[in-house]
Amino acid sequence: MSRTTLAAPISGWLTSVRDVPDPVFSEEMMGVGVAIDPIHGTLVAPCDAEVLQVAAARHSVTLRTPEGAELLIHVGLETVALDGRGFEVQVREGDRVDTGDPLISFDLDAVGLEAKSLVTPILLTNTDRFRFVANSLDRLVERGQPIGIIEGSGTAEVASADAAEVHRAEAVVGFAHGLHARPAARVADCAKRFSSRVTLSCGGKTASARSPVAVMALNARKGDRVLLTGEGADADAAIAAIVGLLNAGDEDEHKAPAAVPPKRALSDNEIAGVCALPGVVLGTAVHWRRQVTQTSEQGRGVDEERAALHQARAAVRTRLEALGSDSAGAAAGIASAHVALLDDEDLNAAAAAAIDQGKSAAHAWELATSGAAEALRAADNPLLRERVADLDDICAQVTAALLGDAASTALELPEASVLVADELLPSEILSLPRARIAGIATANGGPTSHMAIIAASFGIPTLVAMGAELARVPEGARVLLDASGGVLVIDPDEAAQARALAAARQVEEGGDCVTRDGERVTLLANLGGLGDVEAALAAGAEGCGLLRTEFMFLDRADAPSQEEQRTNYQAIANALGGRPLTIRTLDIGGDKPVPYIRFPDEQNPALGARGIRTGLFEPALLDEQLRAIAEVKGEAIKVMVPMVSSAAELRPVRERMNALGAAMKFGVMVETPAAALTAPQLAAEADFLSIGTNDLAQYTLAMDRTNPLLAASIDALHPAVIRLIAITAEAGRAAGKPVSVCGNLASEPLGALLLIGFGIRELSGVPAALPAVRHVIVQVSASDCRNLAERALEFESAAEVRALAADLLNTAQGEAQ
């Protein structure tokens, strides 16, 4: 067993790191060790070692012993804020030092006046390979005196730094907003696929690639250079994969519309804010106050508390994964990022360490997440500070699962509520009755916070960053939330209310959706069952452009009968009150298998028996569904076939419908590059075309949307995808057949502008998104959208397309004001 003696790197009072007045150190989140309150300002090497890292602020140094143990020596607390003032570094990264060699010198008085404390932790950070045994504590030590030993866990498990081959590479951060929650989660997921350990270094900080929290704390921004270092059998492959991910970036950043500051002096009853989603609403102010739960600090035994935390994390993971499966776009991506935080190695290690010290599971989890949150709060990157809410959220969810009903809370919302809060966590907004929320106003947060992104995806006008002034809004007051203008009005006068009602009538009451130059656009809703109809109509949907019939076929042992299907379809048609209803035939297989169909053994189910291929593979199931659809009464019933790649797949289904004597219109979904490229042939066979942008983007970009490494990079505004959309739209125009879009792109306001530019006049989206889509359409002209579409075809990336669409919208909004 390897043993390394550590000498005091500085003279002073030796104590346990658990006595350091900072939970990041005292709760051993950074590592185990001791601390010294120094009496002079020269820090030396505690053992023979290699210098791994010197902080940019010159206040800390990381060393690695010849046996591979890694030591962090951090001079003082919160000294990073001094930005190097009072410090002088004596070594560089890569230097080899002997015991007693100088590392850092500092002005004891100057640093002591500005720092929170001079106490200096000396920590062993890779505790998975080594353990630290301290000598006697609470005594005065002289520099060079022994303070403890580091023991390895065995030569079979700890490789020599000289013997192991070290792989290094450099990457440039390509993510538009840097390494915040979602890209950090993707980096960690990628790293965990390899056995080797990889570290990322940027700006004087080092992080395990397996820890999303540590990666976020690097505060790496777009364009920053990141050094990757790895050791192990597959280190080269691991580093190459992570470098590719970092360089590529191209994440959909869900950019919020630019804030529009008020163009006049504010009255006493007005409060300014930053626009996260435009819109004008009248409502009743309801203050959201998070219930504060008291957790017991002391646990009931290590085994019991570890089991409780494991069960709570499993329960939260199940709920988040269900949310991700049931949601699309922003909500699904954020749920995936929260799962990554839930599984973060550093968070769980910190919580486990606290439990081992006798803490309860709830208190241990709070300590772990709060320590990580402090690291993000210290960053000078506003986007990273917004991500603190994600850690607070995952802390609250796990704590609630641990405490059960004691942590639950309910809020009765009146109709047209305007939620007023310091901040809202993503899980909180997802749990509230969205149909009753007219708008949101928060004192904190920013337009790119996950709460704001989810609110935007639901079409809820939102103002953020309103500050302490928001607290003066009385509970129950009548308020006018003018997110487009960046202002909240308390007790607005009759004239202001009339203006708001006129805007709300156009945006939210489902009136005609007409561009500024008179082009009519039909807005329909995608439905997953009868329960979705009420919300869709409330959002102004003019019918259903996509009924996903899988809701009757999944999560059961056998297929629904013809009568059960007919009854469900008829109920939905009746609830729509004669409005259009387009029923998609069964789309199962791939990521949606069912037990009563024996699918062939497939290496890649996404490219196998899906959609119409499953129907032709199981003709009895298809025939029963077509008979049920044919029996539905109504004049606006249509049927369409999913996942078609050629006219040859379409003809047998049409022949079956004709044999049933069904007079309803028959359409085809364009979801594959083959379907888009043969759209003229499909248009000759079908009565209409409907573009499914979700799968079209997936297959065009060769990216599996169920793969967490790739899902965020799948953007339907990629130039390759929009070219296929343009081809399909032109084929429909040439054949005199209508073309609609029913994928997620129809739910995106910016995406809707591009689709209008391609001549598409029927959009079917998520019900909650329809008001926001309508709001932007009525502000632009179809001719401007055509210019947008023409220019977009010339671009190289989805980011460029989004930026151009945002410019068009911002210009239109400015002209309207």
N, C-alpha and C positions, 0 to 999 in steps of 0.2 A: 504494500500500500504506500503510495507516494505521500510525503509530508513536507510542507514548506513552512518555515517559521517566519512570521511577520514581525517586523520591528516597527516601533512607533514612528510614523512619518513626520511627526511634529511634536514638540513638547507641549504639555498641557494636562488637563484633568481628563482621565480616561473613564468612560461610562458606557453603558449598554446603548446600542442604537435605539432600543425601545424607549429610552428616556428623551430622545430628540423631540423637540416641540414642533413636529411636522408629521402628520399621519403617513405621508408618502414614505418616510423613513421609519418612523416608530412602529408602524404596522408591517414593516419588512416587505413592502410591496416592490422595492427596488432590489432587495437582497438582504442577506444576513451579515452581521458584523458588529463593530463597535463605533464609538464616536469620541472625538477629542476636542475639548474646548481649549483652543490654542493660547499660548502666552508669548509667542513670537510669530514672525511672518515668513518662515521658510519651510516649505514642504519638500520632503525628500522621498526617494523610493523605499518602500517597506521591505522589498526583496528584489532579487534579480528578476528582470522582466523585460518585455517588449512594450513600447508605447503604442497602444491601439488607437487612441483617440484623444485629442485635446479640444475641449469645448471652444467654440468661437468666442465666447465671452471670457475665456481664459480662467474660469473659476473651477474647472474640474478636469480630471484626467482619468483615462481608463487604461489599465495595464493587463498584460497576460503573462503568466509565469511560464517557464519552460514546460511545465507539466500540463498547461492548458487552462489553469484557473484564471478567471477574469475578475479584476478588482476595479471598483469605481471609488475614487476619492473625490469628495465634493466639498470644496472650501466654503463654509457658511451656508446659510439658508436664504433662498430667494436672491442669491447673488448674481443670478443670470441677468437680473434687471439692471445691474450696474454696467452691463455692456463692456466689460473689460477694464473699467476704471479702477485703478489701484492694484492691478494684477500685472505680473510679468512672467511669461512662460520661458522656461529654460530648456525645453525639449520639443521635439517634433514627432509627429506620427511616424512610426517605423523605427525610431531610435531604440537601441538596446541599452538598458541602464542596470547598474549594479546597486546593491543595497546601500543607501545613504547618498546616492547621487541626487543633486537638486532637481526638482520638477517644476515647482511654481514658487515665486516669491510674491508677497503682497504687503501692502501698507496696512498694518494691523489697526491703526487708529482710523484711517480714512474709510476702510471697508467696514469697520465696526460701526461707524456712525450711520452708514447708509443701509447696511444689511439688517435683516430681521434678527439674525444671530450669527456668531462666528463659529458655532459648534460644527465640527467637520466629520461627517460620516465616512467610515472606511468599510466598504461593503464587498462581499463575495456575491457576484451576480448569477453565475451559472451553477446554482445549487442542485441541479439535476445530476451533476457529475462530481461535485465536491461538497464537503461540509466544513464549517468553521467552528473551531473550539477556542473560546477566549480564555486568557489567563485571568487572574483576579482583577476585578473592576473597582470603580470608585476610588481611584488613587491618582496621585500625580506621577506622570511618567516623563522621562527625558527622551528626546529624540534618539532612536536607535535601540531602546530597551525592548525586549520581547513583549508582545501584547496578545499573541495567540498563534495558533497553527491552522493550516489548511490541509485536510486529508482527502486524498482521492478515493474513489469508490472501487479502485482496482485497475490494474494495468490493462485488463481485457476490455474495459469500458472507456478508459480515458486514453486517447491517443496523444502522442507527443506532438507538440506544435511543429517541431522540426521534421518529424517523420511523416505527418499527414500532408498530402498535397493540398495547397490552398488555391482555390479558383477565385479570380476576381474579374469583374466587368463593370462597365459604366453605362448608365441609362440616363436619358433626359425625360423628365416628367412631361407626358403629353396630355394629361387630363386638364381640361380648361380651368377647373377650380382647384387643382392640386390634389394632394392625397388626403381627401376627406373620407367620410364614412364608407360610401359605396366602393370607390376604387381601393381603399384600404382593405375592405372585406374581400375584394377580388384578389388582391395580392396575397392575403393570408390563405385563402382557399387554394390558390395556385401552389404556394409553398408547402402546404400540407399534403400535397400529392406526391411529394418526394421524401425520401428518408433523410437526406442531408439537411443540415441546419444552415440557413442563409441569413445573413444580417444585412441591413441597409444602413448606409451612413450618408447624412446630408446636413450641412450647416452645423457641424460640430456635434451632432446627435447620432446615436446608433440605436437601431431597433431590430428586434427579431422579426423576420418576414412573416412568421406565423401568427403574430399578434396584431390585429387591426388597430387596437388602441395605441400600441407603440408606434405603428406606422403613421397613424394620424398625428401623433405627437412630434414627428419629425418636422412638421410644419413645412413640408416641401410643396412648392408652388409650381405652376406650369413653367417649363423651361429650366427648372433647377436640375443640376446634375446630381445623380445618386450613385454612390459606390456600393456595389454588391460584393460580398465576400462569403464564400461557402467552403465547407469541408465535408467530405463524405464520398461514398461510391458514386452517387448520381448528382454531385454538386454542380458539375458542368451543365447538365441538362436542366437542373432546377434554376440555375442562374439565367440560362438562355431563355427559359419560359417566362421568368419574371421580367427580364429586360424587354422582351417582346411586348409584354402587357403594359409596362410603364411607357415605353416609347410610343406605342400605338395610341393610348388614350382613347380618344373618340367616344367618350362616354356621353350619353344624353344627359345634359346637366339640368334639364327641366327649367330653363331660364324663365324667370318671371318677367312680365312687362316692366319696362323702366318706370321708376317712380315719377309721378307728375306732381311737383310741388304746387301749392296754391299760388295763384298769380295775383293775389291781393293781400292786404293786411287782414289778419284774422280778427274776428269779433270775439267778445268775451265768452260766448257760448260755443266756440269752435276750437278744435284740437287737431293739429296737423299730424300726419303719419306718412309712412312709406307704402306705396301701393304694391301689394303682392298679387292681387287679381282685380282688374277693373270691374266696375259695376256701381249702380246707385240703388240703394234700398232704404225703405223706412221700416222701423221696427221698434221693439221694446228692449231696453238694455237689461241684460241678465249677467250679473257678475259670476264668473266661474272661479271658485276658490277650492283649490285642491285640499282634500282632507289630509291632515298630518297624522301619520300613524306612529305610535310609540312602540319601538321594538325593545325586547329585553336584551341587555348586553351580554349576560352570561348564558351559556348554553347548558343543555341537559346531558351532556356527554358527547364526546367526539363522534362516535359511530352514529348516534341518533341524529346529530346535527348535519353530518355529511349526507346521510340518507335523505333527510328532509330537503336539503338544498338540491340534491340530485332529482328528487321527485318534482320539486317546484320548477326547476329549469326544464325538465321534460314536459311538464304541463304547458309552460309558456311557449316552448318550441313547437309543440303540436298546434297550439292556437295560431302562432305566427305562420307556420307552414300552410295551415288551412287558409289563412288570410291571403298568403301569396298565391295559392292555387285558385282562389275565388276572385282575385282582383287582377287588374291589368295596369300597365304603365307605372305611374309613380307609387301607388300604394303597394304593388307587388314588389317593386325594387326596394322600397324602404323596409318592408317586412323581411326581405332577404338580408338586408344589411343588419337588421336587429338580430336575426338568427346568428349571424357572424359574431356580433358582440356577445351574444349569449354564450357562444362556444369559445370566446377569446381565451387563449391559454394563460395569458398574464393575469386577467381578471380572476379566472378560476383558481390559479395558483395562489393569488393573494387571498382570496376567500378561504381556501383550504388552510392556508397558514394561520389565518385568524381563528378558524375553528379549532385548529390544533392547540391554540393558545387559550382555549376555553370559551371563545365567543359563540354566541348563538348564530345559526345560519343566516337569519335576517340581518343581524348586526354585521356579520362578516361580509355579506354581499354589499351592504351599504358602504363599509369601509373601502372595499376593493373598487367600487365604481366611483366613489367620491374622490379617491386618490387619483384615478385616471382622469377624472373630469378636471381636477386642478391643473394637471399638466396641459390640458387643452385651453383652459382659461388663461394660462400664462402666455399663450401664443399671441403674436401681434397680427394674426390672420383672422379677420372677422368671420370668415366662413367656418374656420375650425371652432371658434367660440360658439357659433350656432350649433355645432354638433355636440356640445355639452348636453343639450336637451335629449339627444339620443341615449346617452349614458344615464341621465336622470330617468328616462322613460323605461329602459330595460331594468334599472334598479327598482322602480315602482312596480313593474309587472311581476318581477320575481318575488318582491316583498309581499305583494298582495296575494300571490299564490301560496306563500308560506303562512300568512296570517289568516287566510280564508275570509269568511264573511266580515271579520273585524276590520278589514281594510277596504271594504266595498263602500261605495257612495252612490247616491242617485240624485239627479237634478231634474226637477220638473220644468220643462221649457214650454212657455206659451207659444202660440203661432207667431211667426215672423220675429223670432228672437235674434237680437244682435248680441253675441257673446262678447263680454268684456273681461279680459284676463291679463295678469302679468305675463303669462305665457301658457300655451297649450302644448301638451305632449302629443306626439303622433297617435299613440294608442288611445288617448282621451278623445280626440276628434273622431277617430274611427268608431268609438263606442257610443257616441251621442246620436240622438235621432236627427239625422241630417235634414229630413223634410221640414223640420221646425226651425232650422237655422237659416236666417236671412243673410246674416253677415257676421264677420269676426273682426274684433279690434283688440290688439295686444300691445302692452307697454314695451315688451322686449321682443327679441327675435328679429329676423331679417327676411327679406323676400325669397331667399334661397334656403330657409330652414325647412326641415322635413314637414313640419306642420303646415307651412305656407304652401308647399308643393302639393300636399294632400288636399288642402282646401281648394286650391286651384283646380285639381283634377275633379273635384266635386262641383265646381262651378260656383263656389261661394265667394262673393266679393269680400276682400280681406285687406285691412290696413295693419301694418306692424310698426314696431319701433316708435310708438307714440309717447313713450316716456312716462314720468310720474304724473303728468297732467291727467292721464286717463283715469286716475283714481277718483277724480272729482265728478265723474259721471254718476248721477244718482241711480240707485237700483230702481228698475221699473220705469225709468224716464223714457219718453218718446225721443228717438234719435234718428238722424238722417246720416247714413254711412255713404259718403261719396268717395268710394275708393278710387274712381277715375280721377277725381280732383285732388285726392290726397288729404281729405278733411272729414272729421266727424262733427256733426252739428247737434248740440243738445237742445231739446225743445224747439225745433225749427218752426218758423212762422208759416202761415198758410201758403204764401207764394213759394217758399222752398219746398214745402210738402207737395204742392201741385207739380212742380218740376220733377220731383223724385217719382211721383206716381206715374207721370207720363213716360219717364224713362223705364220704370219697372214694368209698365204695361207692354212696352215693346220688347224688353229683354226677357221677362219672366212669365208673362201670361200666355205665351204660345201664339202670338199674333204672326202675321205673315213675315217671313224672313226674306227681305228684298234688299238687294245691293243699292248703293246710292244712285246708280244709273238704271235702276228698274228691273234687274234680273232676279227672277223668283227662284229661291232655293228651298227645296223640301227637306225638312228635318224629321227623321224617323228615329226610333229607338231600337237598340238591340235588347232582346228579352231572353231570360232564362227560365221563364215559367209565369204562371198566372199572378204570383205575388209581385212581379215587377211592373205590372200594367199601371197601377195607381200612381206610382212615382213617376213613370214615364209621361203619363198624361199631365200630371201636375207640372212637369218640367217643360211642357209645351210640345211634346212629341205629336206628330201628325199621323202616327201609325207605327207599325213595326216593320223594319227593313230586314230583320234577321231574328227568327225564333230558333233558338238552339234546342233541338228536341232531345238532346242527350240527358236532360234532367229527368226523363222518365226511364232511361235505360241503365244509368249508372247506379252503383251501390245497391245492387239487388242480385239475387241468384238466378233469375230467369227473366226473359224479355217481357215487356208489357203486352197485353192482348190488343187486338185491333180495336175493341170497344173502349178499353182504357185510353188508348191513344186518341181515338175520335172524341171522347168526352173531354179530354184535356184541351185539344185543339179548339173545339167548339166553345169551351168556356172562355178561352183567351180571345177568340174572335168576337164573342158577345161583349166581353169587357171593353174591347176597343170600340164598340159601338159603330160598326160599319167602316171604320178606318182601314187602311191597307194592312194586310198581314201576309208576310212572306215567310213560309215555313221551309226551313232547310232540312233535307233528309239527314239521316243519322250520320254523324261524323265521329266514329270511334276507331280504335286501333291506335298505334303509335303511343302517345302518352296517355291515352284514354282506353285501356283494354277493359273487357268485361268477361266474366267467368263462363258465360253460356255460349261464347264463340271460341272455338279452338283455332287460334292464330298459328300460322307457321312459325317455326323457330327463326327469328330474324336478328341479324347482327345489328341492324340499324332500323328500328321500328318506324322512325320518322319518314323513312324512304320506302316503307313496305305497305302493308294492307291498311290503308287509311281511307276515310271518306267513301267515295263511290266505289273504290276498289273492294272495300269490305262488303258493300251492298251487292256487288256482282259476285263476290266470293260466297256470300250467304243470300242467294236470291229470295228464299222464302221470307226472310226477315224484311228485305226491301219491299217485296210485294205486299206484305201485311201493312207496312207503314204507308205505302202509296194508296192502298185501299182506304185506310183511315183518313188520310188527307183528302181524298176525293169525295168523301162523305160530308165534309165540313160545309155548312151552309153559309153563304155570304158572297157578295159580288166582287170583293176586292181581295180574294184569296189567291196567293201565288205560291208556287213551289220552286225550290232551286236545289241544285245538286252540288255537293262540295268536292274539292280536291280532284278536279277533272284535269287531265293532261292532254286530251285529244278529243276530237269530235267522235271518234270511234267509241269512246267510253260513254259519251252522252246519248248516242242514238238508242241503245237498248232501253234506257230509262224512259226516254220519250215514247218509245213504242209501247211500253207498259202503261204509261199514262193514257195514251190514245186508246188502248184496248179497254181501259176502264170507262171510257166515255167522258173523262174529266175535261171540262171546258176552261179550266183555270190556266193562267199564263205559266210558262215553263222557262226557268232561267238557269244559268250556270255561274258558279263562283270561279273567279279568276284568282287563283292562289299559288300558282306555280309559274316559273318562267316559261315553260312550254305552253301553258294556257294563254299567257299574254302574247307570246310570239305567234300563236296560231289563232288569235282573237278573231280575225276575219272569218275563218272557217267555223268557229264556235258561234259567232253572231249569225251565221247562215242557218244554224240548227236551232238556236234558242230564241226566245222572245225578249230576253233582257240579259245583261251581264252585270254581275255584282263583284267588285274587287275586294278580296279579303287581304288587307295590307299586312296583317300579322304574319301569316304564313308566307305571303309573297316576299316579304323582307327576309324571313328566315331562310327560305330556299335560294333566293337570289344571292344573299351574302354568305351562304354555306355556314350558317351559325345556328346551332341548336338553341332555341329560346328557353329550354329548360336547364341549360348549362349555366350555373351562376357566374362562371368566368366570362361568358360571352353575352348573356342576356342584356346587359346594359349597353352593349355596343350595337345592338340590332336597332337600326333607325330607319323607318320607312321613308324618310326624306333623303336617304342616300341617293346620289344621282343615278346609280344603276337601277334602283327601284322606281324612281319617278319616271325614268325613261320607259319602263314597262307599263306604268300607269298611263303615260301619254299614248303609247301604242294602242292600248286597249280602248281608251277613250276615243281615239280617232277611228278605230275599227267599228265601234258602235255608231258613231256619227255617220260613217260612210254607208252602213247597212240600214240606217234609220231605226236602230234599236237603242233603247235607253240604257245608260251605264250609271250605276250607283257605286258607292263605297260603303262597306259595312265593317271595316277593320278599325283599329284604334286610331288611325290617322284621321278618321272622320270625327273623332272626339277631341282632337287637338285644334284649338283656334288657329294657330299658324298653319297647320296642315290643311285646314279647311280652305284657307285662302289659295293655296296652291292647287287644290282639287278644282275649285271654281275656275281657276285660270286654265285648266285643261278641258273645260267645258262640261264638267260634271255638275249636275243640278239636283242630285238626290244624295243626301248623306244620312247614314244610320249609325248612331254612336251610343255611348253610355248615357243613360238618361240624365244623370247629374251634370254631365258636361254640356248638355244642349243649350242652357241659357248663356254660357260663356261663348259658345260657338256662334249663336245667333247674335250676341252683342258685337262681335268683331265683324261679322258679315255685313251688318247694316251700316257699318262705318266706312266701308270700302266700295270701290266701283269694280265691276266685272272687268272693265278694260284695264285697270291697274293690275288686277289679278292675272290677266293674260300676259301682261308684260313681265310680271313676276315669274310666271311659269316658263316663258321663253328664256329668260336670263338664267333661271335655275338649272336648266338642262346643260348649261355651259360650265357649271361648277364641278369641283372635284370632291367635295365633302359635304356631309349632311350639315355640319356646323355652318358652312358658308350659306347653305340654303336657308337655314333657320335665321341667320343674321339678316339676310335680305328680306325675309318675310316679316321679321320684327321691325325692320326699318319702315316697311310699307305701313304696318299697323300704327307705329308711333307717329308717322307723318299724317295719317288719316285722323288719328285722335287729336293731334295738334290743330289740324284744320277745323275739326268739329268744335273746338273750344274757342 
